[in-house]
Amino acid sequence: MQREDILAALGAAYAARVNDDGAALAELWTDATTFEIEGKKSLIDAFPAAGPMNMAAAIEAIMALVKMSDARQEVVAIDGNRAVVLNYATLAFGDSEPFTTTMCDVWEFDEAGKIRSLREFLDTAMLAHEMAGLK
């Protein structure tokens, strides 16, 4: 993949996520694509999409629980078929008050330009706090 192809795929993925467009997201990966949140598993156990898991199942769970808005991305690096992106976004879990956070997303693409995997690094204490607030 060329750098421009990766940038276009990233732009499409983040736009689809902010617009809650699951169908557009599904066009970007294969049945074998995986998702995982990196961090101490005991802190993120309550989150239904902590992974590692199938991307389609993860995105379905995430979109049902977390609204993303006001997102802005900064591409930190592209190396071969991998990209590292800082995602500055406003999130709201369920009906909770929105808050702003930063996530670091590590994307990997296959030779056909489809997403192979997404590993997300985020504030796990924030995630645990938001999940506890839903109970």
Secondary structure as GFF3:
##gff-version 3
##sequence-region A 1 135
A	DSSP	alpha_helix	3	18	.	.	.	ID=ss1
A	DSSP	alpha_helix	22	26	.	.	.	ID=ss2
A	DSSP	beta_strand	29	38	.	.	.	ID=ss3
A	DSSP	alpha_helix	41	44	.	.	.	ID=ss4
A	DSSP	beta_strand	53	54	.	.	.	ID=ss5
A	DSSP	alpha_helix	55	65	.	.	.	ID=ss6
A	DSSP	beta_strand	66	79	.	.	.	ID=ss7
A	DSSP	beta_strand	82	93	.	.	.	ID=ss8
A	DSSP	beta_strand	99	109	.	.	.	ID=ss9
A	DSSP	beta_strand	115	121	.	.	.	ID=ss10
A	DSSP	alpha_helix	124	133	.	.	.	ID=ss11
###
